């Protein structure tokens, strides 16, 4: 047994105090990987923390229709040594490749990643549907244990909420969510009100249904567009990442023009979804985020725009902001370490401990 595996086992058995056990946080990621590269950064974070023993990545679900989405997920999971993590893909599947018709600047990466790196998944059509995988993972989970991290459109979550009892699980969607989900973390919306693409750009009907009808007993945390748009991560990847890294390649192809710097909407959502408000003393990651509100809930109109409703009747919904003394630059430094991490040792010993409160 290698020293890396020994360290991994030890860290999963002890806390920093060396008394009680570290419990992996069970998570499911629902991603729109395809049209933005920050999903790739999110998957690097999730896989890295899965390998370290802080996350239990139970599954990755794709909410964009291109067949290259699930294949890209498989490449990244395989690169991190996690080829066995289940993947689901929304139907119908297409062979669409990304074209930047918004700014005509960004490049396509998903098909290139899918065709040029090893992956366990050969055909996206061989994956289960999102509802099948959601119901399978949740039905076998402990009560109130699974954190759902939504990075993109809410179509799959809408389908889960509307799902009927079946051979997979005896509960319908809403009671299954209430029984098994600990928290829903969503990258979407603008706070306290506004328009954002994940909510309003593709499937506002699903957005309004999910947000407005989510079980009130299951907490929801929102990471708004305003939080990630000023955190530019990926700088220096060409110098820091292994040359065969699909993370490096994806950022290089997508951003282009000799740059790998991109906004960080999905990566910060994933980081919060796993580490919560307090961060990780094991990794030297301090408190990066805090709640921007104490009470109230999110409400979404039919067109996908959202507005926060202030009421003391609801206290388990929040949106995020940076914690006191934390800068955009310090958060980006943390993200960069995950993007550049060499997973060959399958542990986090190479994550450098930093003072996160220095710009």
C-alpha positions as CSV (number, residue, x, y, z in Angstrom):
1,X,0.0,0.0,0.0
2,X,1.4,3.4,-1.0
3,X,2.1,6.2,1.5
4,X,-0.6,8.3,-0.3
5,X,-3.3,5.7,0.4
6,X,-2.1,5.4,4.0
7,X,-2.5,9.2,4.4
8,X,-5.9,9.1,2.8
9,X,-7.1,6.3,5.1
10,X,-5.8,8.1,8.2
11,X,-7.4,11.4,7.2
12,X,-10.8,9.7,6.7
13,X,-10.5,8.2,10.2
14,X,-9.6,11.2,12.3
15,X,-10.5,14.8,12.6
16,X,-8.1,17.6,13.3
17,X,-8.6,16.9,17.0
18,X,-7.9,13.2,16.5
19,X,-11.0,12.1,18.4
20,X,-14.1,11.6,16.2
21,X,-14.4,10.4,12.7
22,X,-14.5,12.6,9.6
23,X,-17.8,12.0,7.7
24,X,-17.8,12.3,4.0
25,X,-20.6,14.7,2.8
26,X,-22.8,12.8,0.3
27,X,-23.3,15.1,-2.8
28,X,-24.9,14.9,-6.2
29,X,-23.9,17.5,-8.8
30,X,-26.4,18.5,-11.5
31,X,-24.3,20.4,-14.1
32,X,-24.8,22.2,-17.5
33,X,-21.2,21.2,-18.5
34,X,-20.9,22.1,-22.2
35,X,-21.5,25.9,-22.6
36,X,-19.2,27.2,-19.9
37,X,-15.9,25.9,-18.6
38,X,-16.5,26.7,-14.9
39,X,-18.4,23.4,-14.7
40,X,-15.1,21.7,-15.3
41,X,-13.5,23.6,-12.5
42,X,-16.4,22.5,-10.3
43,X,-15.9,18.8,-11.1
44,X,-12.2,19.2,-10.3
45,X,-13.1,20.5,-6.9
46,X,-15.7,17.8,-6.3
47,X,-13.3,15.0,-7.4
48,X,-10.5,16.4,-5.3
49,X,-12.5,16.6,-2.2
50,X,-14.0,13.2,-2.9
51,X,-10.4,11.8,-3.0
52,X,-9.4,13.6,0.1
53,X,-12.3,12.1,2.1
54,X,-14.4,15.3,2.7
55,X,-17.0,14.6,0.0
56,X,-18.8,11.5,-1.2
57,X,-19.6,12.2,-4.8
58,X,-22.5,9.9,-5.3
59,X,-23.3,10.9,-8.9
60,X,-23.1,13.6,-11.6
61,X,-26.2,14.5,-13.6
62,X,-26.0,16.5,-16.8
63,X,-28.8,19.0,-17.7
64,X,-27.6,20.0,-21.2
65,X,-28.5,17.8,-24.2
66,X,-25.2,17.4,-26.0
67,X,-23.8,13.9,-25.8
68,X,-20.4,15.5,-25.1
69,X,-21.6,16.7,-21.6
70,X,-21.7,13.2,-20.0
71,X,-18.6,12.2,-21.9
72,X,-16.7,15.2,-20.5
73,X,-17.8,14.3,-17.0
74,X,-16.5,10.8,-17.5
75,X,-13.1,12.1,-18.7
76,X,-12.7,14.3,-15.6
77,X,-13.9,11.6,-13.2
78,X,-11.6,9.1,-14.8
79,X,-8.7,11.6,-14.7
80,X,-9.2,11.8,-10.9
81,X,-9.3,8.1,-10.5
82,X,-13.1,8.0,-10.0
83,X,-14.3,6.4,-13.2
84,X,-17.0,4.4,-11.3
85,X,-19.0,7.5,-10.2
86,X,-22.4,7.2,-11.8
87,X,-23.4,9.7,-14.5
88,X,-26.8,10.5,-15.9
89,X,-27.7,12.5,-19.0
90,X,-30.8,14.3,-19.9
91,X,-32.8,13.2,-23.0
92,X,-33.0,13.6,-25.9
93,X,-29.3,13.6,-26.6
94,X,-27.8,15.6,-29.5
95,X,-24.4,15.8,-31.1
96,X,-24.4,19.6,-30.7
97,X,-21.1,21.4,-30.1
98,X,-20.8,24.8,-28.4
99,X,-20.7,28.0,-30.5
100,X,-20.4,31.3,-28.7
101,X,-23.3,33.3,-30.3
102,X,-23.3,35.7,-27.4
103,X,-19.8,37.4,-27.7
104,X,-18.2,35.3,-30.4
105,X,-15.1,35.0,-28.3
106,X,-15.3,31.7,-26.3
107,X,-14.3,28.4,-27.7
108,X,-15.6,24.8,-27.7
109,X,-14.0,22.3,-25.4
110,X,-16.4,19.4,-24.6
111,X,-16.1,17.4,-27.8
112,X,-12.3,17.8,-27.7
113,X,-12.0,16.7,-24.1
114,X,-14.3,13.7,-24.8
115,X,-12.3,12.5,-27.8
116,X,-8.8,13.1,-26.5
117,X,-8.7,11.7,-23.0
118,X,-9.4,8.3,-21.5
119,X,-13.0,7.8,-20.1
120,X,-15.0,5.0,-18.8
121,X,-18.2,6.0,-20.5
122,X,-18.3,5.0,-24.2
123,X,-21.8,6.2,-25.1
124,X,-23.9,8.9,-23.3
125,X,-27.1,7.0,-24.3
126,X,-25.9,4.2,-22.0
127,X,-26.4,6.4,-18.9
128,X,-29.6,6.3,-16.8
129,X,-32.0,9.2,-17.0
130,X,-31.6,12.0,-14.4
131,X,-34.7,10.9,-12.6
132,X,-33.6,7.3,-12.5
133,X,-30.2,8.2,-11.0
134,X,-31.6,10.8,-8.6
135,X,-34.2,8.3,-7.3
136,X,-31.7,5.5,-7.0
137,X,-29.1,7.5,-5.1
138,X,-31.7,9.1,-2.8
139,X,-33.6,5.9,-2.0
140,X,-30.4,4.2,-0.8
141,X,-29.2,7.2,1.2
142,X,-29.6,7.9,4.9
143,X,-32.3,10.3,5.9
144,X,-31.5,14.0,5.6
145,X,-27.9,13.2,4.4
146,X,-27.5,14.2,0.7
147,X,-26.6,17.7,-0.5
148,X,-27.7,18.5,-4.1
149,X,-25.6,21.0,-5.9
150,X,-27.3,22.5,-8.9
151,X,-25.1,24.1,-11.5
152,X,-27.2,25.1,-14.5
153,X,-30.8,24.6,-15.5
154,X,-33.3,23.1,-13.1
155,X,-35.0,20.8,-15.6
156,X,-33.8,17.6,-13.9
157,X,-34.8,18.8,-10.4
158,X,-38.2,19.7,-11.8
159,X,-38.6,16.2,-13.2
160,X,-37.5,14.6,-9.9
161,X,-40.0,16.7,-7.9
162,X,-42.8,15.5,-10.3
163,X,-41.7,11.8,-10.3
164,X,-44.0,9.1,-9.2
165,X,-43.3,6.1,-7.0
166,X,-41.7,3.3,-9.0
167,X,-39.6,0.1,-8.6
168,X,-36.6,2.3,-7.6
169,X,-38.2,4.0,-4.7
170,X,-41.7,3.7,-3.1
171,X,-41.9,7.5,-2.4
172,X,-42.9,10.1,-4.9
173,X,-40.5,12.9,-5.7
174,X,-41.4,15.5,-3.1
175,X,-41.6,13.2,-0.1
176,X,-38.4,11.5,-1.3
177,X,-36.6,14.8,-1.3
178,X,-38.0,15.7,2.1
179,X,-36.8,12.4,3.5
180,X,-33.3,12.2,2.0
181,X,-32.0,15.7,1.1
182,X,-30.1,17.7,3.7
183,X,-29.7,20.9,1.6
184,X,-30.1,22.2,-2.0
185,X,-27.4,24.5,-3.2
186,X,-28.2,26.4,-6.4
187,X,-26.0,28.5,-8.6
188,X,-28.7,30.7,-10.0
189,X,-30.5,34.0,-9.7
190,X,-29.4,37.5,-8.7
191,X,-29.8,38.8,-5.2
192,X,-31.8,40.4,-3.8
193,X,-33.5,40.5,-7.2
194,X,-32.8,40.3,-10.9
195,X,-32.3,38.2,-14.0
196,X,-29.8,35.4,-14.4
197,X,-29.2,32.9,-17.2
198,X,-29.5,29.7,-15.3
199,X,-32.9,30.7,-14.1
200,X,-34.3,32.6,-17.0
201,X,-32.2,31.7,-20.1
202,X,-33.4,28.2,-21.1
203,X,-36.1,26.7,-18.9
204,X,-37.8,29.4,-16.7
205,X,-40.8,27.2,-16.3
206,X,-38.8,24.5,-14.4
207,X,-37.0,27.2,-12.5
208,X,-40.2,28.8,-11.1
209,X,-41.7,25.4,-10.3
210,X,-38.6,24.1,-8.4
211,X,-37.9,27.3,-6.5
212,X,-41.5,28.1,-5.7
213,X,-42.5,24.6,-4.7
214,X,-39.4,23.1,-3.1
215,X,-40.3,21.4,0.2
216,X,-40.1,24.0,2.9
217,X,-38.5,21.6,5.3
218,X,-35.4,21.2,3.1
219,X,-32.9,24.2,3.3
220,X,-31.9,26.0,0.2
221,X,-28.8,28.1,-0.3
222,X,-28.3,30.3,-3.4
223,X,-25.1,31.5,-5.0
224,X,-26.1,34.4,-7.2
225,X,-24.5,35.7,-10.4
226,X,-23.2,38.7,-8.5
227,X,-21.0,36.6,-6.3
228,X,-19.1,34.7,-8.9
229,X,-18.8,37.3,-11.6
230,X,-15.9,39.1,-9.9
231,X,-14.0,36.1,-8.8
232,X,-11.6,35.3,-11.7
233,X,-10.0,31.9,-11.3
234,X,-7.7,29.8,-13.5
235,X,-4.8,32.2,-13.7
236,X,-1.5,30.5,-14.2
237,X,-2.9,27.0,-15.0
238,X,-0.4,26.5,-17.8
239,X,2.4,26.8,-15.4
240,X,0.9,25.0,-12.4
241,X,-1.2,22.1,-13.8
242,X,0.1,18.8,-15.2
243,X,0.6,19.1,-19.0
244,X,-1.9,16.2,-19.6
245,X,-4.6,17.8,-17.4
246,X,-8.0,17.9,-19.1
247,X,-8.8,20.8,-16.7
248,X,-6.0,22.9,-18.2
249,X,-7.0,21.9,-21.7
250,X,-10.7,22.8,-21.2
251,X,-9.9,26.2,-19.8
252,X,-7.3,26.9,-22.5
253,X,-9.7,25.9,-25.3
254,X,-12.7,27.8,-23.8
255,X,-11.1,31.0,-22.8
256,X,-8.5,31.2,-25.6
257,X,-6.2,34.0,-26.5
258,X,-3.4,32.5,-24.3
259,X,-5.5,32.8,-21.2
260,X,-7.2,30.4,-18.8
261,X,-8.9,33.0,-16.6
262,X,-12.7,32.7,-16.2
263,X,-15.5,33.8,-13.8
264,X,-16.2,31.3,-11.0
265,X,-19.9,31.0,-10.6
266,X,-20.1,27.2,-10.4
267,X,-16.8,26.5,-8.6
268,X,-17.6,28.7,-5.6
269,X,-21.1,27.1,-5.4
270,X,-19.5,23.6,-5.4
271,X,-16.9,24.7,-2.8
272,X,-19.6,26.0,-0.5
273,X,-21.8,22.9,-1.2
274,X,-19.1,20.6,0.2
275,X,-17.3,22.7,2.8
276,X,-20.2,24.8,3.9
277,X,-19.6,28.1,5.7
278,X,-16.7,27.1,7.9
279,X,-14.3,25.8,5.2
280,X,-11.7,23.1,6.0
281,X,-9.0,23.3,8.7
282,X,-7.4,20.1,7.2
283,X,-6.8,22.0,3.9
284,X,-6.0,25.3,5.5
285,X,-9.2,26.8,4.0
286,X,-10.8,29.3,6.3
287,X,-14.3,30.7,6.3
288,X,-14.9,32.1,2.7
289,X,-18.6,32.7,2.7
290,X,-21.4,33.9,4.9
291,X,-25.2,34.2,4.6
292,X,-26.3,37.6,3.3
293,X,-29.7,37.3,4.9
294,X,-31.3,36.0,8.1
295,X,-34.9,35.3,7.0
296,X,-37.1,35.1,3.9
297,X,-37.3,33.1,0.7
298,X,-36.7,33.3,-3.0
299,X,-39.6,33.7,-5.4
300,X,-39.3,33.2,-9.2
301,X,-41.7,34.7,-11.8
302,X,-42.8,32.9,-14.9
303,X,-40.1,34.6,-16.9
304,X,-37.3,33.3,-14.6
305,X,-36.6,36.6,-12.8
306,X,-36.3,36.3,-9.1
307,X,-36.9,38.4,-6.0
308,X,-36.2,37.8,-2.3
309,X,-39.3,38.0,-0.1
310,X,-38.5,39.1,3.4
311,X,-40.5,37.3,6.0
312,X,-39.7,35.8,9.4
313,X,-41.9,32.9,8.6
314,X,-39.0,31.2,6.6
315,X,-35.5,31.0,8.1
316,X,-33.9,28.1,6.1
317,X,-33.3,29.8,2.8
318,X,-30.2,32.0,2.2
319,X,-28.0,33.6,-0.4
320,X,-24.3,33.8,-0.1
321,X,-21.7,36.6,0.0
322,X,-18.0,36.7,0.8
323,X,-17.2,36.5,4.5
324,X,-15.6,39.4,6.3
325,X,-12.0,40.1,5.2
326,X,-12.2,37.6,2.3
327,X,-11.3,39.0,-1.1
328,X,-12.2,37.8,-4.6
329,X,-8.5,37.2,-5.1
330,X,-8.1,35.0,-2.1
331,X,-11.0,32.8,-3.2
332,X,-9.6,32.5,-6.7
333,X,-6.3,31.3,-5.2
334,X,-8.1,28.5,-3.4
335,X,-10.0,27.5,-6.6
336,X,-6.7,27.5,-8.6
337,X,-5.2,24.9,-6.4
338,X,-8.0,22.5,-7.1
339,X,-7.8,23.1,-10.8
340,X,-4.1,22.6,-10.9
341,X,-4.0,19.6,-8.6
342,X,-2.1,16.5,-9.9
343,X,-4.4,13.6,-8.9
344,X,-1.8,10.9,-9.5
345,X,-1.3,10.5,-5.8
346,X,-5.0,10.6,-5.1
347,X,-4.7,12.7,-2.0
348,X,-4.6,16.4,-1.2
349,X,-1.1,16.5,0.2
350,X,-0.1,18.9,-2.6
351,X,-2.8,21.4,-1.7
352,X,-0.7,24.2,-0.3
353,X,-1.9,25.7,2.9
354,X,-2.3,29.5,2.5
355,X,-3.4,32.5,4.5
356,X,-6.6,33.0,2.6
357,X,-7.2,36.5,3.9
358,X,-4.3,38.0,2.1
359,X,-5.1,39.5,-1.3
